[in-house]
Amino acid sequence: MALMREFKFTNENDEPIEGIEPVTERSFKKAVKSVQNKIKDKWVIIEYVTKKGKDIRRFIKLPIGRKKRLLR
């Protein structure tokens, strides 16, 4: 079975986002897509651990995905 990772979401001020618990998914993209409709902020910080055990902290703009489909 693939390695499941835990993704933690915070806003740009490093405060936890209300109503969003840490998400357990296999990939970064799946984790972000599963919660992006619940998050009102445009920018979020995501923390997780890679396969090699390295701690990663990414600052991304939401939403991610195909813009064409999101505009429907």
CHARMM-style PDB file with segment names, atoms N, HN, CA, C and O in Angstrom:
ATOM      1  N   MET     1       0.841  -1.173   0.000  1.00  0.00      PROA
ATOM      2  CA  MET     1       0.000   0.000   0.000  1.00  0.00      PROA
ATOM      3  C   MET     1       0.896   1.249   0.000  1.00  0.00      PROA
ATOM      4  O   MET     1       1.983   1.243   0.576  1.00  0.00      PROA
ATOM      5  N   ALA     2       0.431   2.294  -0.640  1.00  0.00      PROA
ATOM      6  HN  ALA     2      -0.453   2.299  -1.108  1.00  0.00      PROA
ATOM      7  CA  ALA     2       1.202   3.528  -0.734  1.00  0.00      PROA
ATOM      8  C   ALA     2       1.263   4.237   0.614  1.00  0.00      PROA
ATOM      9  O   ALA     2       0.396   4.071   1.472  1.00  0.00      PROA
ATOM     10  N   LEU     3       2.303   5.020   0.764  1.00  0.00      PROA
ATOM     11  HN  LEU     3       3.007   5.155   0.067  1.00  0.00      PROA
ATOM     12  CA  LEU     3       2.499   5.769   1.995  1.00  0.00      PROA
ATOM     13  C   LEU     3       1.484   6.904   2.103  1.00  0.00      PROA
ATOM     14  O   LEU     3       1.383   7.742   1.207  1.00  0.00      PROA
ATOM     15  N   MET     4       0.742   6.928   3.191  1.00  0.00      PROA
ATOM     16  HN  MET     4       0.823   6.248   3.919  1.00  0.00      PROA
ATOM     17  CA  MET     4      -0.221   8.000   3.425  1.00  0.00      PROA
ATOM     18  C   MET     4       0.495   9.093   4.210  1.00  0.00      PROA
ATOM     19  O   MET     4       1.183   8.810   5.190  1.00  0.00      PROA
ATOM     20  N   ARG     5       0.334  10.327   3.782  1.00  0.00      PROA
ATOM     21  HN  ARG     5      -0.226  10.557   2.986  1.00  0.00      PROA
ATOM     22  CA  ARG     5       0.972  11.461   4.439  1.00  0.00      PROA
ATOM     23  C   ARG     5      -0.079  12.327   5.105  1.00  0.00      PROA
ATOM     24  O   ARG     5      -1.237  12.352   4.689  1.00  0.00      PROA
ATOM     25  N   GLU     6       0.341  13.041   6.148  1.00  0.00      PROA
ATOM     26  HN  GLU     6       1.282  13.021   6.485  1.00  0.00      PROA
ATOM     27  CA  GLU     6      -0.561  13.957   6.834  1.00  0.00      PROA
ATOM     28  C   GLU     6      -0.208  15.387   6.433  1.00  0.00      PROA
ATOM     29  O   GLU     6       0.938  15.816   6.566  1.00  0.00      PROA
ATOM     30  N   PHE     7      -1.206  16.117   5.941  1.00  0.00      PROA
ATOM     31  HN  PHE     7      -2.137  15.769   5.833  1.00  0.00      PROA
ATOM     32  CA  PHE     7      -1.038  17.492   5.503  1.00  0.00      PROA
ATOM     33  C   PHE     7      -1.755  18.407   6.483  1.00  0.00      PROA
ATOM     34  O   PHE     7      -2.929  18.204   6.793  1.00  0.00      PROA
ATOM     35  N   LYS     8      -1.030  19.430   6.973  1.00  0.00      PROA
ATOM     36  HN  LYS     8      -0.077  19.594   6.721  1.00  0.00      PROA
ATOM     37  CA  LYS     8      -1.602  20.391   7.915  1.00  0.00      PROA
ATOM     38  C   LYS     8      -1.722  21.737   7.220  1.00  0.00      PROA
ATOM     39  O   LYS     8      -0.769  22.205   6.596  1.00  0.00      PROA
ATOM     40  N   PHE     9      -2.890  22.361   7.326  1.00  0.00      PROA
ATOM     41  HN  PHE     9      -3.664  21.981   7.833  1.00  0.00      PROA
ATOM     42  CA  PHE     9      -3.177  23.619   6.644  1.00  0.00      PROA
ATOM     43  C   PHE     9      -3.261  24.766   7.645  1.00  0.00      PROA
ATOM     44  O   PHE     9      -3.938  24.664   8.667  1.00  0.00      PROA
ATOM     45  N   THR    10      -2.557  25.872   7.335  1.00  0.00      PROA
ATOM     46  HN  THR    10      -2.006  25.955   6.504  1.00  0.00      PROA
ATOM     47  CA  THR    10      -2.643  27.094   8.132  1.00  0.00      PROA
ATOM     48  C   THR    10      -2.769  28.274   7.179  1.00  0.00      PROA
ATOM     49  O   THR    10      -2.453  28.151   5.996  1.00  0.00      PROA
ATOM     50  N   ASN    11      -3.233  29.425   7.687  1.00  0.00      PROA
ATOM     51  HN  ASN    11      -3.490  29.525   8.649  1.00  0.00      PROA
ATOM     52  CA  ASN    11      -3.320  30.606   6.827  1.00  0.00      PROA
ATOM     53  C   ASN    11      -1.967  31.300   6.751  1.00  0.00      PROA
ATOM     54  O   ASN    11      -0.995  30.833   7.344  1.00  0.00      PROA
ATOM     55  N   GLU    12      -1.897  32.423   6.017  1.00  0.00      PROA
ATOM     56  HN  GLU    12      -2.687  32.803   5.535  1.00  0.00      PROA
ATOM     57  CA  GLU    12      -0.596  33.072   5.812  1.00  0.00      PROA
ATOM     58  C   GLU    12      -0.019  33.683   7.083  1.00  0.00      PROA
ATOM     59  O   GLU    12       1.167  34.008   7.118  1.00  0.00      PROA
ATOM     60  N   ASN    13      -0.831  33.849   8.133  1.00  0.00      PROA
ATOM     61  HN  ASN    13      -1.795  33.585   8.105  1.00  0.00      PROA
ATOM     62  CA  ASN    13      -0.337  34.358   9.417  1.00  0.00      PROA
ATOM     63  C   ASN    13       0.061  33.222  10.351  1.00  0.00      PROA
ATOM     64  O   ASN    13       0.299  33.451  11.537  1.00  0.00      PROA
ATOM     65  N   ASP    14       0.135  32.010   9.832  1.00  0.00      PROA
ATOM     66  HN  ASP    14      -0.059  31.824   8.869  1.00  0.00      PROA
ATOM     67  CA  ASP    14       0.529  30.811  10.572  1.00  0.00      PROA
ATOM     68  C   ASP    14      -0.461  30.461  11.688  1.00  0.00      PROA
ATOM     69  O   ASP    14      -0.078  29.921  12.726  1.00  0.00      PROA
ATOM     70  N   GLU    15      -1.736  30.776  11.456  1.00  0.00      PROA
ATOM     71  HN  GLU    15      -2.047  31.214  10.613  1.00  0.00      PROA
ATOM     72  CA  GLU    15      -2.798  30.425  12.400  1.00  0.00      PROA
ATOM     73  C   GLU    15      -3.596  29.272  11.808  1.00  0.00      PROA
ATOM     74  O   GLU    15      -3.801  29.230  10.595  1.00  0.00      PROA
ATOM     75  N   PRO    16      -4.052  28.332  12.640  1.00  0.00      PROA
ATOM     76  CA  PRO    16      -4.857  27.227  12.101  1.00  0.00      PROA
ATOM     77  C   PRO    16      -6.155  27.741  11.490  1.00  0.00      PROA
ATOM     78  O   PRO    16      -6.737  28.711  11.975  1.00  0.00      PROA
ATOM     79  N   ILE    17      -6.599  27.092  10.434  1.00  0.00      PROA
ATOM     80  HN  ILE    17      -6.127  26.303  10.040  1.00  0.00      PROA
ATOM     81  CA  ILE    17      -7.836  27.477   9.753  1.00  0.00      PROA
ATOM     82  C   ILE    17      -9.002  26.775  10.442  1.00  0.00      PROA
ATOM     83  O   ILE    17      -8.957  25.568  10.677  1.00  0.00      PROA
ATOM     84  N   GLU    18     -10.043  27.538  10.763  1.00  0.00      PROA
ATOM     85  HN  GLU    18     -10.080  28.519  10.573  1.00  0.00      PROA
ATOM     86  CA  GLU    18     -11.204  26.973  11.460  1.00  0.00      PROA
ATOM     87  C   GLU    18     -11.910  25.944  10.587  1.00  0.00      PROA
ATOM     88  O   GLU    18     -12.131  26.174   9.398  1.00  0.00      PROA
ATOM     89  N   GLY    19     -12.259  24.821  11.176  1.00  0.00      PROA
ATOM     90  HN  GLY    19     -12.080  24.633  12.141  1.00  0.00      PROA
ATOM     91  CA  GLY    19     -13.011  23.783  10.483  1.00  0.00      PROA
ATOM     92  C   GLY    19     -12.182  22.867   9.608  1.00  0.00      PROA
ATOM     93  O   GLY    19     -12.729  21.953   8.990  1.00  0.00      PROA
ATOM     94  N   ILE    20     -10.874  23.083   9.536  1.00  0.00      PROA
ATOM     95  HN  ILE    20     -10.430  23.826  10.037  1.00  0.00      PROA
ATOM     96  CA  ILE    20     -10.012  22.244   8.702  1.00  0.00      PROA
ATOM     97  C   ILE    20      -9.079  21.445   9.612  1.00  0.00      PROA
ATOM     98  O   ILE    20      -8.215  22.006  10.286  1.00  0.00      PROA
ATOM     99  N   GLU    21      -9.268  20.147   9.615  1.00  0.00      PROA
ATOM    100  HN  GLU    21      -9.970  19.691   9.068  1.00  0.00      PROA
ATOM    101  CA  GLU    21      -8.411  19.231  10.373  1.00  0.00      PROA
ATOM    102  C   GLU    21      -7.270  18.774   9.461  1.00  0.00      PROA
ATOM    103  O   GLU    21      -7.383  18.905   8.243  1.00  0.00      PROA
ATOM    104  N   PRO    22      -6.180  18.245  10.011  1.00  0.00      PROA
ATOM    105  CA  PRO    22      -5.133  17.671   9.151  1.00  0.00      PROA
ATOM    106  C   PRO    22      -5.712  16.562   8.259  1.00  0.00      PROA
ATOM    107  O   PRO    22      -6.516  15.744   8.706  1.00  0.00      PROA
ATOM    108  N   VAL    23      -5.289  16.558   7.000  1.00  0.00      PROA
ATOM    109  HN  VAL    23      -4.636  17.223   6.638  1.00  0.00      PROA
ATOM    110  CA  VAL    23      -5.811  15.625   5.999  1.00  0.00      PROA
ATOM    111  C   VAL    23      -4.790  14.537   5.740  1.00  0.00      PROA
ATOM    112  O   VAL    23      -3.598  14.823   5.624  1.00  0.00      PROA
ATOM    113  N   THR    24      -5.240  13.278   5.645  1.00  0.00      PROA
ATOM    114  HN  THR    24      -6.208  13.046   5.738  1.00  0.00      PROA
ATOM    115  CA  THR    24      -4.359  12.161   5.321  1.00  0.00      PROA
ATOM    116  C   THR    24      -4.654  11.711   3.892  1.00  0.00      PROA
ATOM    117  O   THR    24      -5.732  11.191   3.603  1.00  0.00      PROA
ATOM    118  N   GLU    25      -3.691  11.917   3.014  1.00  0.00      PROA
ATOM    119  HN  GLU    25      -2.816  12.339   3.249  1.00  0.00      PROA
ATOM    120  CA  GLU    25      -3.811  11.540   1.598  1.00  0.00      PROA
ATOM    121  C   GLU    25      -2.475  11.007   1.112  1.00  0.00      PROA
ATOM    122  O   GLU    25      -1.466  11.090   1.812  1.00  0.00      PROA
ATOM    123  N   ARG    26      -2.480  10.449  -0.114  1.00  0.00      PROA
ATOM    124  HN  ARG    26      -3.299  10.382  -0.684  1.00  0.00      PROA
ATOM    125  CA  ARG    26      -1.243   9.946  -0.700  1.00  0.00      PROA
ATOM    126  C   ARG    26      -0.459  11.033  -1.410  1.00  0.00      PROA
ATOM    127  O   ARG    26       0.770  10.973  -1.446  1.00  0.00      PROA
ATOM    128  N   SER    27      -1.135  12.029  -1.979  1.00  0.00      PROA
ATOM    129  HN  SER    27      -2.134  12.078  -1.949  1.00  0.00      PROA
ATOM    130  CA  SER    27      -0.418  13.042  -2.744  1.00  0.00      PROA
ATOM    131  C   SER    27      -0.798  14.452  -2.306  1.00  0.00      PROA
ATOM    132  O   SER    27      -1.865  14.680  -1.736  1.00  0.00      PROA
ATOM    133  N   PHE    28       0.095  15.383  -2.584  1.00  0.00      PROA
ATOM    134  HN  PHE    28       0.961  15.198  -3.048  1.00  0.00      PROA
ATOM    135  CA  PHE    28      -0.101  16.789  -2.253  1.00  0.00      PROA
ATOM    136  C   PHE    28      -1.327  17.347  -2.966  1.00  0.00      PROA
ATOM    137  O   PHE    28      -2.158  18.018  -2.354  1.00  0.00      PROA
ATOM    138  N   LYS    29      -1.431  17.072  -4.240  1.00  0.00      PROA
ATOM    139  HN  LYS    29      -0.756  16.527  -4.737  1.00  0.00      PROA
ATOM    140  CA  LYS    29      -2.521  17.613  -5.050  1.00  0.00      PROA
ATOM    141  C   LYS    29      -3.886  17.115  -4.577  1.00  0.00      PROA
ATOM    142  O   LYS    29      -4.837  17.893  -4.513  1.00  0.00      PROA
ATOM    143  N   LYS    30      -3.992  15.837  -4.248  1.00  0.00      PROA
ATOM    144  HN  LYS    30      -3.219  15.204  -4.300  1.00  0.00      PROA
ATOM    145  CA  LYS    30      -5.258  15.288  -3.754  1.00  0.00      PROA
ATOM    146  C   LYS    30      -5.650  15.904  -2.421  1.00  0.00      PROA
ATOM    147  O   LYS    30      -6.828  16.159  -2.171  1.00  0.00      PROA
ATOM    148  N   ALA    31      -4.665  16.143  -1.565  1.00  0.00      PROA
ATOM    149  HN  ALA    31      -3.708  15.936  -1.768  1.00  0.00      PROA
ATOM    150  CA  ALA    31      -4.940  16.743  -0.264  1.00  0.00      PROA
ATOM    151  C   ALA    31      -5.458  18.171  -0.422  1.00  0.00      PROA
ATOM    152  O   ALA    31      -6.417  18.561   0.244  1.00  0.00      PROA
ATOM    153  N   VAL    32      -4.832  18.943  -1.295  1.00  0.00      PROA
ATOM    154  HN  VAL    32      -4.053  18.626  -1.836  1.00  0.00      PROA
ATOM    155  CA  VAL    32      -5.246  20.333  -1.500  1.00  0.00      PROA
ATOM    156  C   VAL    32      -6.628  20.394  -2.135  1.00  0.00      PROA
ATOM    157  O   VAL    32      -7.472  21.184  -1.712  1.00  0.00      PROA
ATOM    158  N   LYS    33      -6.862  19.567  -3.145  1.00  0.00      PROA
ATOM    159  HN  LYS    33      -6.176  18.926  -3.488  1.00  0.00      PROA
ATOM    160  CA  LYS    33      -8.151  19.581  -3.824  1.00  0.00      PROA
ATOM    161  C   LYS    33      -9.297  19.146  -2.905  1.00  0.00      PROA
ATOM    162  O   LYS    33     -10.436  19.575  -3.088  1.00  0.00      PROA
ATOM    163  N   SER    34      -8.996  18.299  -1.922  1.00  0.00      PROA
ATOM    164  HN  SER    34      -8.071  17.950  -1.774  1.00  0.00      PROA
ATOM    165  CA  SER    34     -10.058  17.833  -1.030  1.00  0.00      PROA
ATOM    166  C   SER    34     -10.533  18.913  -0.060  1.00  0.00      PROA
ATOM    167  O   SER    34     -11.652  18.828   0.446  1.00  0.00      PROA
ATOM    168  N   VAL    35      -9.713  19.920   0.208  1.00  0.00      PROA
ATOM    169  HN  VAL    35      -8.804  19.989  -0.203  1.00  0.00      PROA
ATOM    170  CA  VAL    35     -10.103  20.957   1.171  1.00  0.00      PROA
ATOM    171  C   VAL    35     -10.199  22.363   0.584  1.00  0.00      PROA
ATOM    172  O   VAL    35     -10.616  23.280   1.292  1.00  0.00      PROA
ATOM    173  N   GLN    36      -9.831  22.568  -0.672  1.00  0.00      PROA
ATOM    174  HN  GLN    36      -9.491  21.823  -1.247  1.00  0.00      PROA
ATOM    175  CA  GLN    36      -9.773  23.934  -1.196  1.00  0.00      PROA
ATOM    176  C   GLN    36     -11.135  24.618  -1.262  1.00  0.00      PROA
ATOM    177  O   GLN    36     -11.190  25.846  -1.200  1.00  0.00      PROA
ATOM    178  N   ASN    37     -12.232  23.880  -1.383  1.00  0.00      PROA
ATOM    179  HN  ASN    37     -12.187  22.883  -1.433  1.00  0.00      PROA
ATOM    180  CA  ASN    37     -13.553  24.496  -1.411  1.00  0.00      PROA
ATOM    181  C   ASN    37     -13.999  24.935  -0.021  1.00  0.00      PROA
ATOM    182  O   ASN    37     -14.881  25.785   0.097  1.00  0.00      PROA
ATOM    183  N   LYS    38     -13.412  24.377   1.027  1.00  0.00      PROA
ATOM    184  HN  LYS    38     -12.696  23.687   0.931  1.00  0.00      PROA
ATOM    185  CA  LYS    38     -13.774  24.725   2.400  1.00  0.00      PROA
ATOM    186  C   LYS    38     -12.994  25.925   2.919  1.00  0.00      PROA
ATOM    187  O   LYS    38     -13.401  26.551   3.898  1.00  0.00      PROA
ATOM    188  N   ILE    39     -11.868  26.254   2.268  1.00  0.00      PROA
ATOM    189  HN  ILE    39     -11.537  25.745   1.473  1.00  0.00      PROA
ATOM    190  CA  ILE    39     -10.985  27.327   2.734  1.00  0.00      PROA
ATOM    191  C   ILE    39     -11.335  28.618   2.012  1.00  0.00      PROA
ATOM    192  O   ILE    39     -11.411  28.649   0.783  1.00  0.00      PROA
ATOM    193  N   LYS    40     -11.547  29.681   2.773  1.00  0.00      PROA
ATOM    194  HN  LYS    40     -11.486  29.656   3.771  1.00  0.00      PROA
ATOM    195  CA  LYS    40     -11.904  30.979   2.192  1.00  0.00      PROA
ATOM    196  C   LYS    40     -10.675  31.797   1.794  1.00  0.00      PROA
ATOM    197  O   LYS    40     -10.778  32.678   0.941  1.00  0.00      PROA
ATOM    198  N   ASP    41      -9.510  31.522   2.398  1.00  0.00      PROA
ATOM    199  HN  ASP    41      -9.426  30.806   3.091  1.00  0.00      PROA
ATOM    200  CA  ASP    41      -8.299  32.290   2.110  1.00  0.00      PROA
ATOM    201  C   ASP    41      -7.762  31.996   0.711  1.00  0.00      PROA
ATOM    202  O   ASP    41      -7.955  30.903   0.179  1.00  0.00      PROA
ATOM    203  N   LYS    42      -7.087  32.984   0.123  1.00  0.00      PROA
ATOM    204  HN  LYS    42      -6.930  33.872   0.556  1.00  0.00      PROA
ATOM    205  CA  LYS    42      -6.469  32.802  -1.193  1.00  0.00      PROA
ATOM    206  C   LYS    42      -5.091  32.158  -1.083  1.00  0.00      PROA
ATOM    207  O   LYS    42      -4.671  31.455  -2.002  1.00  0.00      PROA
ATOM    208  N   TRP    43      -4.374  32.385   0.030  1.00  0.00      PROA
ATOM    209  HN  TRP    43      -4.715  32.956   0.777  1.00  0.00      PROA
ATOM    210  CA  TRP    43      -3.038  31.840   0.233  1.00  0.00      PROA
ATOM    211  C   TRP    43      -3.047  30.975   1.481  1.00  0.00      PROA
ATOM    212  O   TRP    43      -3.603  31.374   2.505  1.00  0.00      PROA
ATOM    213  N   VAL    44      -2.442  29.800   1.412  1.00  0.00      PROA
ATOM    214  HN  VAL    44      -1.991  29.476   0.580  1.00  0.00      PROA
ATOM    215  CA  VAL    44      -2.345  28.911   2.571  1.00  0.00      PROA
ATOM    216  C   VAL    44      -0.938  28.331   2.684  1.00  0.00      PROA
ATOM    217  O   VAL    44      -0.192  28.269   1.706  1.00  0.00      PROA
ATOM    218  N   ILE    45      -0.597  27.914   3.886  1.00  0.00      PROA
ATOM    219  HN  ILE    45      -1.203  27.964   4.681  1.00  0.00      PROA
ATOM    220  CA  ILE    45       0.668  27.234   4.151  1.00  0.00      PROA
ATOM    221  C   ILE    45       0.338  25.778   4.429  1.00  0.00      PROA
ATOM    222  O   ILE    45      -0.534  25.480   5.245  1.00  0.00      PROA
ATOM    223  N   ILE    46       1.034  24.870   3.752  1.00  0.00      PROA
ATOM    224  HN  ILE    46       1.742  25.112   3.089  1.00  0.00      PROA
ATOM    225  CA  ILE    46       0.791  23.436   3.922  1.00  0.00      PROA
ATOM    226  C   ILE    46       2.085  22.793   4.407  1.00  0.00      PROA
ATOM    227  O   ILE    46       3.147  22.987   3.816  1.00  0.00      PROA
ATOM    228  N   GLU    47       1.984  22.029   5.484  1.00  0.00      PROA
ATOM    229  HN  GLU    47       1.121  21.871   5.965  1.00  0.00      PROA
ATOM    230  CA  GLU    47       3.135  21.336   6.051  1.00  0.00      PROA
ATOM    231  C   GLU    47       2.928  19.835   5.941  1.00  0.00      PROA
ATOM    232  O   GLU    47       1.847  19.323   6.229  1.00  0.00      PROA
ATOM    233  N   TYR    48       3.989  19.127   5.516  1.00  0.00      PROA
ATOM    234  HN  TYR    48       4.868  19.543   5.283  1.00  0.00      PROA
ATOM    235  CA  TYR    48       3.928  17.672   5.410  1.00  0.00      PROA
ATOM    236  C   TYR    48       5.334  17.094   5.407  1.00  0.00      PROA
ATOM    237  O   TYR    48       6.311  17.841   5.357  1.00  0.00      PROA
ATOM    238  N   VAL    49       5.445  15.766   5.460  1.00  0.00      PROA
ATOM    239  HN  VAL    49       4.651  15.160   5.501  1.00  0.00      PROA
ATOM    240  CA  VAL    49       6.726  15.071   5.444  1.00  0.00      PROA
ATOM    241  C   VAL    49       6.798  14.253   4.154  1.00  0.00      PROA
ATOM    242  O   VAL    49       5.854  13.536   3.820  1.00  0.00      PROA
ATOM    243  N   THR    50       7.922  14.358   3.423  1.00  0.00      PROA
ATOM    244  HN  THR    50       8.689  14.940   3.694  1.00  0.00      PROA
ATOM    245  CA  THR    50       8.083  13.637   2.162  1.00  0.00      PROA
ATOM    246  C   THR    50       8.387  12.157   2.397  1.00  0.00      PROA
ATOM    247  O   THR    50       8.540  11.718   3.536  1.00  0.00      PROA
ATOM    248  N   LYS    51       8.471  11.400   1.309  1.00  0.00      PROA
ATOM    249  HN  LYS    51       8.346  11.757   0.383  1.00  0.00      PROA
ATOM    250  CA  LYS    51       8.811   9.973   1.390  1.00  0.00      PROA
ATOM    251  C   LYS    51      10.168   9.757   2.045  1.00  0.00      PROA
ATOM    252  O   LYS    51      10.363   8.784   2.774  1.00  0.00      PROA
ATOM    253  N   LYS    52      11.107  10.665   1.787  1.00  0.00      PROA
ATOM    254  HN  LYS    52      10.949  11.456   1.195  1.00  0.00      PROA
ATOM    255  CA  LYS    52      12.456  10.537   2.333  1.00  0.00      PROA
ATOM    256  C   LYS    52      12.562  11.053   3.765  1.00  0.00      PROA
ATOM    257  O   LYS    52      13.631  10.974   4.369  1.00  0.00      PROA
ATOM    258  N   GLY    53      11.465  11.582   4.318  1.00  0.00      PROA
ATOM    259  HN  GLY    53      10.596  11.647   3.828  1.00  0.00      PROA
ATOM    260  CA  GLY    53      11.468  12.035   5.696  1.00  0.00      PROA
ATOM    261  C   GLY    53      11.801  13.503   5.888  1.00  0.00      PROA
ATOM    262  O   GLY    53      12.048  13.944   7.011  1.00  0.00      PROA
ATOM    263  N   LYS    54      11.811  14.261   4.803  1.00  0.00      PROA
ATOM    264  HN  LYS    54      11.611  13.903   3.891  1.00  0.00      PROA
ATOM    265  CA  LYS    54      12.139  15.684   4.882  1.00  0.00      PROA
ATOM    266  C   LYS    54      10.872  16.495   5.184  1.00  0.00      PROA
ATOM    267  O   LYS    54       9.836  16.280   4.554  1.00  0.00      PROA
ATOM    268  N   ASP    55      10.950  17.421   6.138  1.00  0.00      PROA
ATOM    269  HN  ASP    55      11.791  17.596   6.650  1.00  0.00      PROA
ATOM    270  CA  ASP    55       9.818  18.289   6.453  1.00  0.00      PROA
ATOM    271  C   ASP    55       9.708  19.378   5.392  1.00  0.00      PROA
ATOM    272  O   ASP    55      10.680  20.077   5.106  1.00  0.00      PROA
ATOM    273  N   ILE    56       8.519  19.517   4.813  1.00  0.00      PROA
ATOM    274  HN  ILE    56       7.730  18.950   5.046  1.00  0.00      PROA
ATOM    275  CA  ILE    56       8.274  20.504   3.765  1.00  0.00      PROA
ATOM    276  C   ILE    56       7.183  21.456   4.238  1.00  0.00      PROA
ATOM    277  O   ILE    56       6.208  21.055   4.872  1.00  0.00      PROA
ATOM    278  N   ARG    57       7.379  22.730   3.909  1.00  0.00      PROA
ATOM    279  HN  ARG    57       8.172  23.057   3.394  1.00  0.00      PROA
ATOM    280  CA  ARG    57       6.403  23.773   4.234  1.00  0.00      PROA
ATOM    281  C   ARG    57       6.215  24.594   2.964  1.00  0.00      PROA
ATOM    282  O   ARG    57       7.127  25.311   2.551  1.00  0.00      PROA
ATOM    283  N   ARG    58       5.025  24.497   2.331  1.00  0.00      PROA
ATOM    284  HN  ARG    58       4.284  23.915   2.666  1.00  0.00      PROA
ATOM    285  CA  ARG    58       4.769  25.177   1.062  1.00  0.00      PROA
ATOM    286  C   ARG    58       3.723  26.259   1.227  1.00  0.00      PROA
ATOM    287  O   ARG    58       2.741  26.086   1.950  1.00  0.00      PROA
ATOM    288  N   PHE    59       3.940  27.377   0.552  1.00  0.00      PROA
ATOM    289  HN  PHE    59       4.738  27.517  -0.034  1.00  0.00      PROA
ATOM    290  CA  PHE    59       3.042  28.522   0.559  1.00  0.00      PROA
ATOM    291  C   PHE    59       2.422  28.588  -0.824  1.00  0.00      PROA
ATOM    292  O   PHE    59       3.109  28.924  -1.789  1.00  0.00      PROA
ATOM    293  N   ILE    60       1.126  28.271  -0.943  1.00  0.00      PROA
ATOM    294  HN  ILE    60       0.568  27.999  -0.160  1.00  0.00      PROA
ATOM    295  CA  ILE    60       0.507  28.190  -2.266  1.00  0.00      PROA
ATOM    296  C   ILE    60      -0.740  29.058  -2.366  1.00  0.00      PROA
ATOM    297  O   ILE    60      -1.349  29.426  -1.361  1.00  0.00      PROA
ATOM    298  N   LYS    61      -1.101  29.374  -3.601  1.00  0.00      PROA
ATOM    299  HN  LYS    61      -0.606  29.076  -4.418  1.00  0.00      PROA
ATOM    300  CA  LYS    61      -2.297  30.154  -3.891  1.00  0.00      PROA
ATOM    301  C   LYS    61      -3.418  29.192  -4.268  1.00  0.00      PROA
ATOM    302  O   LYS    61      -3.212  28.261  -5.047  1.00  0.00      PROA
ATOM    303  N   LEU    62      -4.597  29.421  -3.714  1.00  0.00      PROA
ATOM    304  HN  LEU    62      -4.764  30.177  -3.081  1.00  0.00      PROA
ATOM    305  CA  LEU    62      -5.756  28.589  -4.030  1.00  0.00      PROA
ATOM    306  C   LEU    62      -6.673  29.329  -4.988  1.00  0.00      PROA
ATOM    307  O   LEU    62      -6.666  30.560  -4.978  1.00  0.00      PROA
ATOM    308  N   PRO    63      -7.445  28.669  -5.796  1.00  0.00      PROA
ATOM    309  CA  PRO    63      -7.532  27.227  -5.988  1.00  0.00      PROA
ATOM    310  C   PRO    63      -6.462  26.726  -6.957  1.00  0.00      PROA
ATOM    311  O   PRO    63      -5.946  27.483  -7.779  1.00  0.00      PROA
ATOM    312  N   ILE    64      -6.137  25.424  -6.845  1.00  0.00      PROA
ATOM    313  HN  ILE    64      -6.557  24.809  -6.177  1.00  0.00      PROA
ATOM    314  CA  ILE    64      -5.256  24.806  -7.832  1.00  0.00      PROA
ATOM    315  C   ILE    64      -6.124  23.893  -8.685  1.00  0.00      PROA
ATOM    316  O   ILE    64      -7.199  23.474  -8.257  1.00  0.00      PROA
ATOM    317  N   GLY    65      -5.671  23.591  -9.862  1.00  0.00      PROA
ATOM    318  HN  GLY    65      -4.797  23.931 -10.210  1.00  0.00      PROA
ATOM    319  CA  GLY    65      -6.439  22.728 -10.749  1.00  0.00      PROA
ATOM    320  C   GLY    65      -6.658  23.422 -12.080  1.00  0.00      PROA
ATOM    321  O   GLY    65      -6.049  24.453 -12.366  1.00  0.00      PROA
ATOM    322  N   ARG    66      -7.523  22.854 -12.879  1.00  0.00      PROA
ATOM    323  HN  ARG    66      -8.018  22.016 -12.647  1.00  0.00      PROA
ATOM    324  CA  ARG    66      -7.803  23.394 -14.201  1.00  0.00      PROA
ATOM    325  C   ARG    66      -8.717  24.601 -14.074  1.00  0.00      PROA
ATOM    326  O   ARG    66      -9.849  24.481 -13.603  1.00  0.00      PROA
ATOM    327  N   LYS    67      -8.238  25.750 -14.486  1.00  0.00      PROA
ATOM    328  HN  LYS    67      -7.319  25.848 -14.868  1.00  0.00      PROA
ATOM    329  CA  LYS    67      -9.012  26.986 -14.414  1.00  0.00      PROA
ATOM    330  C   LYS    67     -10.275  26.899 -15.266  1.00  0.00      PROA
ATOM    331  O   LYS    67     -11.324  27.423 -14.889  1.00  0.00      PROA
ATOM    332  N   LYS    68     -10.168  26.231 -16.425  1.00  0.00      PROA
ATOM    333  HN  LYS    68      -9.316  25.806 -16.731  1.00  0.00      PROA
ATOM    334  CA  LYS    68     -11.297  26.124 -17.339  1.00  0.00      PROA
ATOM    335  C   LYS    68     -12.479  25.454 -16.656  1.00  0.00      PROA
ATOM    336  O   LYS    68     -13.612  25.912 -16.803  1.00  0.00      PROA
ATOM    337  N   ARG    69     -12.242  24.390 -15.921  1.00  0.00      PROA
ATOM    338  HN  ARG    69     -11.321  24.018 -15.801  1.00  0.00      PROA
ATOM    339  CA  ARG    69     -13.326  23.662 -15.249  1.00  0.00      PROA
ATOM    340  C   ARG    69     -13.852  24.399 -14.028  1.00  0.00      PROA
ATOM    341  O   ARG    69     -15.034  24.287 -13.703  1.00  0.00      PROA
ATOM    342  N   LEU    70     -12.992  25.155 -13.344  1.00  0.00      PROA
ATOM    343  HN  LEU    70     -12.032  25.246 -13.608  1.00  0.00      PROA
ATOM    344  CA  LEU    70     -13.413  25.861 -12.154  1.00  0.00      PROA
ATOM    345  C   LEU    70     -14.333  27.038 -12.486  1.00  0.00      PROA
ATOM    346  O   LEU    70     -15.086  27.487 -11.621  1.00  0.00      PROA
ATOM    347  N   LEU    71     -14.287  27.540 -13.705  1.00  0.00      PROA
ATOM    348  HN  LEU    71     -13.676  27.175 -14.407  1.00  0.00      PROA
ATOM    349  CA  LEU    71     -15.097  28.682 -14.075  1.00  0.00      PROA
ATOM    350  C   LEU    71     -16.510  28.328 -14.506  1.00  0.00      PROA
ATOM    351  O   LEU    71     -17.311  29.227 -14.760  1.00  0.00      PROA
ATOM    352  N   ARG    72     -16.835  27.068 -14.594  1.00  0.00      PROA
ATOM    353  HN  ARG    72     -16.184  26.337 -14.387  1.00  0.00      PROA
ATOM    354  CA  ARG    72     -18.180  26.663 -15.039  1.00  0.00      PROA
ATOM    355  C   ARG    72     -19.238  27.110 -14.088  1.00  0.00      PROA
ATOM    356  OT1 ARG    72     -20.420  26.851 -14.314  1.00  0.00      PROA
TER     357      ARG     72
END
